[in-house]
Amino acid sequence: MPNVTVLDHPLLRHKLTLLRDKHTTTAQFRQVAREVSLLIAYEVTRDLPLEPIEIDTPLERMQTEHLAGKKLCIVSILRAGNGILDGMLDLVPSARVGHIGLYRDPATLQPVEYYLKLPTDVADRLVILVDPMLATGHSAAAAASRLKQSGVTAMKFVCLLAAPEGVASFTQAHPNVPVFTAAIDRELDSHGYIRPGLGDAGDRFYGTR
């Protein structure tokens, strides 16, 4: 799968273990997920374009670089996507933010949209679509389709964990959208949960069931 990047770093592996552990508290889960998100964001933004700029240091004038053109828009798939949004904003605080509200119908496992709020200039920005879990892939694919309908042409998808089924489903629906994840797990179970996984990401972020 050439369009899928599994980020391999000792810190990511260590922190992902903490996220998987059922004994990790809600507060710890939030903090570690934020740290993982920042590490992933560092890799996802590696190819951002730069342009020259002239500035004054305390000692002299110099030629250097800064990000070119309009910057990023990070779009969170509610509700769990907000759990990794903050870590990304730690790295790129100037990014605009959008939200797509989707929930998974428990009977069909298909996504149902209930909310959409995007920056007016989202079509002019590189969009990083975030959701902690790429399980069936249906919600992520629906969100990516919605963004394309809004004029987005440059997009990346980021998750903490993915299942092979979700990766296959998403990349088939959106072969031009790169996927970045910290790990691809073994499989989905009959309820659509990633195995071995880390449980329901939303519940673990917010202490709900």
N, C-alpha and C positions, 0 to 999 in steps of 0.2 A: 504494500500500500504506500506508494511514493508520496502521497499527499498527507500522510499521518506521521507526526513526530512524537516519539516517546522520549521524554527528557530524562536523561540518565545522569544523576549527580548524587554523590553520597548524602548531602544535606536533604535532598528531596526524598531519598529512600528512607532516611531516618525519620523525617517528619511525617511521611506517609504512614509509617508504622504506628506512630502516635495517633494519627487520625483513625486508623483501623481498630485500635485497641478499645474494647467496649468499656474499659475502666477509665478512659479519658473523660474528664468532666466537661460539661458544656462550656465553661469559661476557657478551659485549656483547648478544647476543640476549635473554638472561634479564633483564638490567638494563633494556633499552629496553622490553621487554614489560611489565615491572613499572611503568615510568613511564606507558606507554600505558594500562594497566589503571587506574591512579590517576586519570588524566584522564577516562576513560570513567565511572568510579565517581562522579566529581563530578557529571556530568550525569545519571546514572541515579538518583541520590539527591536530585535537585533538588526533588521534590515530597513529600518526607517530611513528615509532620504534626508541628507544634510545639505546645507548650502553655506557658502562663506559669509562671514560677518566680521566687521572690524570693531574692536572694543579697546577701552583703556584699562589696563591693569594698574595697580598702585605704582608701578614702576615705569611702564611705557605703553605705547599703542601697539596692537598686534592684530594679525589676521588669524581668525579661528573659525569654528563652525557652530551652527545651531540647526535645529530641526527645520526642514523646509516646508513652506506652505501651511495649509490647515493641518491641525494635529489629529488626535485620535478621538474616537467616540467609543466608549465601553457600554455595551448593552447587556443588561442583566436579565436573565429569564427568572421571573419571580416564582417562588419566594427565595429559594435556596441560592440563586445566583448572587444575591446581595451579600452572601457570606464570603464570597471571594472578590467582590467588587472593591472592598476597602483596601485590600492588599495591593491591588493594581493601581489604585489612586494614590497610594503611598509613593509609588514610583513615578507616576505621571499625573500629578495633581491638577494639571491644566486640562486634562481630558474632559470632554463633554460626556454626559451620562444619559442613557436611555433605558427604558424598562419595557419588557413584554411579559404580560401576565398569562401564564398557561397552567392548566392543571391536567393531570392524566386521569381520564375516565377509568375507574377501577375495573369496569366490565370489559371494555374494548381495548384498554391501554392506549387509546388515541388521545392526542392533545386537544384541549378546548381553550380558545382564547377568551380572556375576560378583560384585558387591559393592554393599552399600547400608548406610550408616550416617548417621542423621539425628538431630538433637536431639529430645528427647521432646516439646518444645512447638513443633515446626516449623509445625504448623497455625495457630498464633497469630501467626506472624511473616510479614513480607514477605520472600519468597525471591528472591534474585538467583541465577539459574542461569548458570554460566559454562563456556564451552568456546571455545578460540581460533578454531576454524573451524566455520562452518555450511556444510557441503559438500552432501551429499545431504539433510541435515536429519533423517535417520532416528534418529540417536543422540540428538540434542537433543529430538526429539519424544517418543521413548521415555522419556527422563529426565523430561520435563515430565509425561507421563502417570503415571509412578511417583510423582512428588511429589503430583499430584492425588489419587492413590489413598491417599496418606498424610495427606490432609486439607488440603493447601495450597490456599488460595483466592486469594492475592495473590502474583503471580509476575511477574518480568521475566527475559528472556534476554539475555545479553551475549556478544558474540564480537568478535574482532579483525577478521576477514574473513568475508564471506559470498558465496555463489554465488547467482545468481537462482533456480536449481533448489531450493536448500536453503531459501531464503526462502519460496518458493511452497509447498513441502512442509510446512514448520513452521507457517506462518500458516494453512494449510488445516486442519491437525490441531489447532491451538490458536489460534484467532482472537482469544481474549481475553488472550493473553500478549504484551505489547509486546516488540519486538526492538530492541536497540541494537547498532550495529556501526560500526567506523571506515571501512569501505568495502564496496561490493558489486562484486565483480569480474565478468569477462566471462562465464565459463562453467565447467562441469565437463568434465574430459576423460573418456576411456573407462575410466580407472582410479578415477574418483571424486575426483580432485584438482582443487582450485580453480586456474583459470588467469586471469591470470598468477600469482597467489598468492604464497606464500612457502615452498613446500615442505611437508613434514610437520612440523607444529608440535611434536609430541612429540619427534621426532628432533632438532630444532633446539634445543629446551630442554635436552635431556639428552645430546646428543652421541652418539646412537645411530643405527642404520640399520635 
